[in-house]
Amino acid sequence: MTEPTPTTDLAALRQKIDAFDDQLLTLISARAATAQEVGHTKAPGSPLYRPEREANILRRMQAANPGPLSNEAVARIFREVISNCMALEQPLVIAFLGPEGTFSHAASVKHFGSAPTFEPCPTIDEAFRMVEATTADYAVVPVVNSTEGFVGRTLDLSISSPLKVCAEIDFRVQQNLMSMETDLALIAKVYSHSQSLAQTANWLARHLPLAERIPVASNAEAARLASMTPGSAAIAGEMAATRYSVPIRYRNIEDSPNNTTRFWVLSRQDVAASGKDKTSLILSAPNRPGAVVDLIEPLKRHGVSMTHFESRPSPDRLWEYYFFLDVEGHLSDAKVAAALADVKAQSSYFKVVGSYPAAVV
């Protein structure tokens, strides 16, 4: 028997791939048609996007993942399929803290896929306002960075806004040095957002100690400036580099390898339980000894885990503070509901910002 040549083997493998592609197209088309049927069956006014349903689909696919693709890659592929299937009924409008090419933009695309219409907003306030005014369906806003801490404006607005958190996004922040220059020695200026400059301070000290560090409004603006300013560079994400056609010279230059920003997805809807959820709260305690301890003691008593606790001065009352909490579980869970009822009884101010699926990586 004649051994097959490498050329024959390669041709056979490519035929197998073509056959798989044909099957994938058939199945994706059938899924899209079924999604359209679901849209026609829903009651009028029902939300198109169901965060708990999507989270369960992604978790199920990751649990069944046989490899060799990573779970992150599987989630990315299925998010894109879901995104385009939803768009057959009606494309979503997503507001985000702009301009285009920022990490907020990248996080929005990571969560919603490429099919929605993405609307950049100049401020976090405007992103809130667009959803409140029904100009946008959802808003994506930063809440906390693992190295720089909480975003105060998001927390302040969540006190007074009627919007609810319906999902969260954990976005791995990868900082890149990009420049039209090919030689580091020619770079005299580095543009970036102040947080990105802080997150890459050690790398800059080692590799560009003499370069001027210039804070700008956003990393996307930094990339735009680097694209047109000789002798300059920008620190930004890959999306900004692509948008402004600035070559990335050094990747992942952040000082902390686990630098992650958490985003909230804001909406006008409540979300059902997914089985792996978080609940976010805003509280205020009466001014008496032990009030804060009394405030959170019911969580321990009812066996509810608190994952975040942040205090922030009241934006309108001098020397008073709000406390921002995240707890594990959904508001519909019996022990969470019992714990929060007792917390509310101890609070001078109590608000559930949202009960929503925990981020799917």
C-alpha positions as CSV (number, residue, x, y, z in Angstrom):
1,M,0.0,0.0,0.0
2,T,1.3,3.4,-0.9
3,E,1.7,5.8,2.0
4,P,-0.3,9.0,1.5
5,T,1.9,12.0,0.7
6,P,1.8,15.1,3.0
7,T,0.0,17.0,0.2
8,T,-2.7,14.4,0.1
9,D,-3.1,14.4,3.9
10,L,-3.4,18.2,3.9
11,A,-6.0,18.1,1.1
12,A,-8.0,15.5,3.0
13,L,-7.9,17.6,6.2
14,R,-9.0,20.7,4.4
15,Q,-12.0,18.7,3.0
16,K,-12.9,17.7,6.5
17,I,-12.8,21.4,7.6
18,D,-15.0,22.3,4.6
19,A,-17.5,19.7,5.6
20,F,-17.5,21.0,9.2
21,D,-18.0,24.5,8.0
22,D,-21.0,23.4,6.0
23,Q,-22.5,21.8,9.0
24,L,-21.8,24.9,11.2
25,L,-23.5,27.1,8.7
26,T,-26.6,24.9,8.6
27,L,-26.8,24.7,12.4
28,I,-26.2,28.4,12.9
29,S,-28.9,29.3,10.3
30,A,-31.3,26.9,12.1
31,R,-30.5,28.5,15.4
32,A,-31.1,32.0,14.0
33,A,-34.5,30.9,12.5
34,T,-35.5,29.5,15.9
35,A,-34.5,32.7,17.6
36,Q,-36.7,34.6,15.2
37,E,-39.6,32.3,16.2
38,V,-38.9,33.0,19.9
39,G,-39.1,36.7,19.1
40,H,-42.5,36.3,17.5
41,T,-43.8,34.2,20.4
42,K,-42.7,36.7,23.1
43,A,-45.3,38.9,24.7
44,P,-45.2,42.5,23.4
45,G,-42.8,44.6,25.4
46,S,-40.7,41.7,26.6
47,P,-37.0,42.5,26.8
48,L,-35.0,41.2,23.8
49,Y,-31.9,40.7,25.9
50,R,-32.1,38.3,28.8
51,P,-28.8,38.4,30.8
52,E,-29.7,35.4,32.9
53,R,-30.5,33.3,29.9
54,E,-27.4,34.3,28.0
55,A,-25.2,33.6,31.1
56,N,-26.7,30.1,31.4
57,I,-26.0,29.4,27.8
58,L,-22.4,30.4,28.0
59,R,-21.8,28.5,31.3
60,R,-23.4,25.4,29.8
61,M,-21.2,25.6,26.7
62,Q,-18.1,26.2,28.8
63,A,-19.0,23.2,31.1
64,A,-19.4,21.0,28.0
65,N,-16.3,22.3,26.2
66,P,-14.1,19.3,25.2
67,G,-11.2,21.5,24.0
68,P,-8.9,22.4,22.4
69,L,-10.5,25.9,22.4
70,S,-10.3,27.7,25.7
71,N,-13.5,28.4,27.7
72,E,-12.9,32.1,27.0
73,A,-12.8,31.4,23.2
74,V,-15.9,29.3,23.4
75,A,-17.8,32.2,25.2
76,R,-16.6,34.7,22.7
77,I,-17.8,32.6,19.7
78,F,-21.2,31.9,21.3
79,R,-21.6,35.5,22.3
80,E,-21.2,36.5,18.7
81,V,-23.8,34.0,17.5
82,I,-26.2,35.2,20.2
83,S,-25.6,38.8,19.3
84,N,-26.3,38.3,15.6
85,C,-29.4,36.2,16.3
86,M,-30.8,38.9,18.5
87,A,-30.1,41.6,15.9
88,L,-32.4,39.8,13.4
89,E,-35.3,41.0,15.6
90,Q,-34.0,44.4,16.5
91,P,-30.4,45.6,17.0
92,L,-29.7,46.8,20.5
93,V,-28.3,50.3,21.2
94,I,-25.5,50.3,23.8
95,A,-24.2,53.5,25.4
96,F,-20.7,53.4,26.7
97,L,-18.1,55.8,28.0
98,G,-16.4,57.0,24.9
99,P,-14.8,57.8,22.6
100,E,-14.6,54.7,20.3
101,G,-11.6,52.6,21.0
102,T,-11.6,52.9,24.8
103,F,-11.6,49.9,27.2
104,S,-15.3,50.7,27.8
105,H,-15.9,50.2,24.1
106,A,-13.9,46.9,24.1
107,A,-15.8,45.7,27.2
108,S,-19.1,46.5,25.5
109,V,-18.2,44.5,22.4
110,K,-16.9,41.6,24.6
111,H,-20.3,41.4,26.4
112,F,-22.8,42.2,23.6
113,G,-20.9,41.0,20.5
114,S,-20.5,43.1,17.3
115,A,-24.1,43.3,16.2
116,P,-25.5,46.2,18.4
117,T,-25.2,49.9,17.6
118,F,-22.6,51.3,20.0
119,E,-23.0,54.9,21.1
120,P,-20.0,56.6,22.6
121,C,-20.8,59.1,25.4
122,P,-18.5,61.9,26.6
123,T,-19.3,61.2,30.3
124,I,-20.6,58.5,32.6
125,D,-23.5,60.9,33.3
126,E,-24.5,60.9,29.6
127,A,-24.4,57.1,29.4
128,F,-26.8,56.9,32.4
129,R,-29.0,59.6,30.8
130,M,-29.3,57.8,27.4
131,V,-30.8,54.7,29.0
132,E,-33.0,56.8,31.4
133,A,-34.3,58.6,28.3
134,T,-34.8,55.3,26.4
135,T,-32.4,56.6,23.7
136,A,-30.3,53.5,24.4
137,D,-31.3,50.1,25.6
138,Y,-28.3,49.5,27.9
139,A,-25.2,51.4,29.2
140,V,-21.8,50.0,30.0
141,V,-20.0,51.9,32.7
142,P,-16.8,51.2,34.7
143,V,-17.3,50.5,38.4
144,V,-14.0,49.4,39.8
145,N,-10.4,48.6,38.7
146,S,-8.4,46.0,40.5
147,T,-5.4,48.4,41.0
148,E,-7.0,51.9,40.9
149,G,-10.1,51.3,42.9
150,F,-13.8,52.4,42.6
151,V,-15.1,54.8,40.0
152,G,-16.7,57.4,42.2
153,R,-19.0,59.0,39.5
154,T,-20.6,55.6,38.7
155,L,-21.3,55.1,42.4
156,D,-22.7,58.6,43.0
157,L,-25.0,58.4,40.0
158,S,-26.3,54.9,41.1
159,I,-27.7,56.5,44.3
160,S,-30.2,58.7,42.5
161,S,-30.7,56.9,39.1
162,P,-33.7,54.6,38.6
163,L,-31.5,52.4,36.4
164,K,-30.7,48.8,37.6
165,V,-27.6,46.7,37.1
166,C,-28.6,43.8,34.9
167,A,-25.2,42.3,34.2
168,E,-21.5,42.7,34.9
169,I,-18.4,42.4,32.8
170,D,-14.9,41.5,34.0
171,F,-12.5,42.9,31.5
172,R,-8.8,42.1,31.6
173,V,-7.0,45.4,30.9
174,Q,-4.0,44.8,28.6
175,Q,-2.0,48.0,28.1
176,N,0.1,48.3,25.0
177,L,2.7,50.8,23.8
178,M,1.9,51.9,20.3
179,S,3.8,54.4,18.1
180,M,4.6,55.3,14.5
181,E,8.2,55.2,15.6
182,T,10.1,51.9,15.4
183,D,12.9,53.0,17.8
184,L,12.2,53.7,21.5
185,A,15.0,56.2,21.5
186,L,13.0,58.5,19.3
187,I,10.0,58.6,21.6
188,A,10.0,61.8,23.7
189,K,6.3,61.9,24.7
190,V,3.9,59.2,25.9
191,Y,0.1,60.0,25.8
192,S,-2.4,58.1,27.9
193,H,-5.2,58.3,30.4
194,S,-3.8,59.1,33.9
195,Q,-4.9,55.7,35.2
196,S,-3.1,53.9,32.4
197,L,0.0,55.9,33.0
198,A,-0.2,54.9,36.7
199,Q,-0.7,51.2,35.7
200,T,2.4,51.2,33.6
201,A,4.7,53.4,35.7
202,N,7.3,50.7,36.3
203,W,7.6,49.7,32.7
204,L,7.9,53.4,31.6
205,A,10.6,54.0,34.3
206,R,12.6,51.1,32.9
207,H,12.2,51.6,29.1
208,L,11.3,55.3,28.6
209,P,12.7,57.1,31.7
210,L,13.2,60.4,29.9
211,A,9.9,60.6,27.9
212,E,7.3,63.1,29.0
213,R,4.2,61.5,30.3
214,I,1.1,63.4,29.1
215,P,-2.3,62.6,30.6
216,V,-5.2,62.9,28.1
217,A,-9.0,62.4,28.4
218,S,-9.0,58.8,27.1
219,N,-6.7,56.1,25.7
220,A,-8.4,56.4,22.4
221,E,-7.5,60.1,22.3
222,A,-3.9,59.1,23.2
223,A,-3.8,56.7,20.2
224,R,-5.2,59.4,17.9
225,L,-2.5,61.9,19.1
226,A,0.3,59.2,18.6
227,S,-0.9,58.6,15.1
228,M,-0.2,62.2,14.1
229,T,2.6,63.4,16.4
230,P,6.2,62.5,15.4
231,G,8.4,61.3,18.3
232,S,5.4,60.2,20.4
233,A,3.7,57.0,21.7
234,A,0.5,56.1,23.3
235,I,-0.5,53.5,25.9
236,A,-3.9,52.0,25.0
237,G,-5.8,48.9,24.2
238,E,-5.7,46.9,21.0
239,M,-9.0,48.4,19.7
240,A,-7.6,51.9,19.9
241,A,-4.5,50.8,18.0
242,T,-6.7,49.3,15.2
243,R,-9.0,52.3,15.0
244,Y,-6.2,54.8,14.6
245,S,-3.8,52.6,12.7
246,V,-1.0,52.9,15.2
247,P,1.3,49.8,15.3
248,I,1.7,48.2,18.7
249,R,5.4,48.0,19.6
250,Y,5.2,46.4,23.0
251,R,2.2,44.4,24.4
252,N,1.0,43.8,27.9
253,I,3.2,46.4,29.6
254,E,0.9,46.8,32.7
255,D,2.7,46.5,36.0
256,S,0.1,44.2,37.4
257,P,-0.5,41.0,35.3
258,N,-4.0,40.6,36.7
259,N,-5.2,44.2,36.0
260,T,-9.0,43.9,35.6
261,T,-11.8,46.5,35.3
262,R,-15.3,45.5,36.3
263,F,-18.1,47.1,34.4
264,W,-21.8,47.3,35.1
265,V,-24.5,46.9,32.4
266,L,-27.3,49.3,33.3
267,S,-30.9,48.9,32.2
268,R,-34.5,49.6,33.0
269,Q,-35.3,45.9,33.7
270,D,-35.2,43.5,36.6
271,V,-33.3,40.2,35.9
272,A,-34.4,36.7,37.0
273,A,-31.9,34.4,38.8
274,S,-29.4,32.5,36.8
275,G,-28.1,30.2,39.5
276,K,-24.8,32.1,40.0
277,D,-25.6,35.7,40.8
278,K,-24.7,38.9,42.6
279,T,-26.7,41.5,44.3
280,S,-25.5,45.1,44.7
281,L,-26.7,47.4,47.4
282,I,-26.4,51.0,48.6
283,L,-26.8,51.5,52.3
284,S,-26.5,54.3,54.9
285,A,-26.2,53.7,58.7
286,P,-27.7,55.9,61.5
287,N,-25.1,57.9,63.4
288,R,-24.7,55.8,66.5
289,P,-22.0,53.5,68.0
290,G,-21.8,50.1,66.3
291,A,-24.2,51.1,63.5
292,V,-22.0,49.7,60.7
293,V,-21.5,46.4,62.5
294,D,-25.3,46.1,63.0
295,L,-25.8,46.9,59.3
296,I,-23.9,44.0,58.0
297,E,-24.3,41.5,60.8
298,P,-27.5,39.9,59.2
299,L,-25.4,38.8,56.3
300,K,-23.3,36.6,58.6
301,R,-26.3,35.4,60.5
302,H,-28.1,34.3,57.3
303,G,-24.9,32.8,55.7
304,V,-24.7,35.4,52.8
305,S,-21.2,36.1,51.6
306,M,-20.2,39.8,51.0
307,T,-17.7,40.2,48.2
308,H,-17.2,44.0,48.1
309,F,-17.6,46.8,50.7
310,E,-16.9,50.4,49.9
311,S,-17.7,53.6,51.7
312,R,-18.2,56.9,49.9
313,P,-19.1,60.4,51.2
314,S,-22.6,61.5,50.5
315,P,-22.6,63.8,47.4
316,D,-25.2,66.1,49.1
317,R,-24.9,65.7,52.9
318,L,-21.8,66.8,54.8
319,W,-20.0,64.1,56.8
320,E,-22.5,61.4,55.9
321,Y,-21.5,58.3,54.1
322,Y,-23.0,55.7,51.8
323,F,-21.8,52.1,51.8
324,F,-21.7,50.1,48.5
325,L,-22.0,46.3,49.0
326,D,-21.9,43.3,46.7
327,V,-23.2,40.0,48.1
328,E,-23.4,36.5,46.5
329,G,-26.8,35.3,45.4
330,H,-30.0,36.7,43.9
331,L,-32.7,38.8,45.6
332,S,-35.1,35.9,44.9
333,D,-32.9,33.5,47.0
334,A,-34.6,32.8,50.3
335,K,-31.6,33.4,52.5
336,V,-30.6,36.6,50.6
337,A,-34.1,38.0,50.8
338,A,-34.2,37.3,54.6
339,A,-30.7,38.8,55.2
340,L,-31.5,41.9,53.2
341,A,-34.8,42.4,55.0
342,D,-32.9,42.5,58.3
343,V,-30.2,44.8,56.8
344,K,-32.9,47.2,55.6
345,A,-34.3,47.3,59.1
346,Q,-30.9,48.5,60.4
347,S,-30.4,51.1,57.6
348,S,-31.2,54.8,57.4
349,Y,-31.0,54.4,53.6
350,F,-31.4,51.1,51.6
351,K,-31.4,50.5,47.9
352,V,-30.9,47.4,45.8
353,V,-29.0,48.6,42.7
354,G,-29.4,45.2,40.9
355,S,-29.5,41.4,41.2
356,Y,-27.8,39.9,38.2
357,P,-25.7,37.1,36.8
358,A,-22.0,37.0,37.9
359,A,-19.6,37.7,35.0
360,V,-18.9,34.9,32.6
361,V,-15.2,35.0,31.7
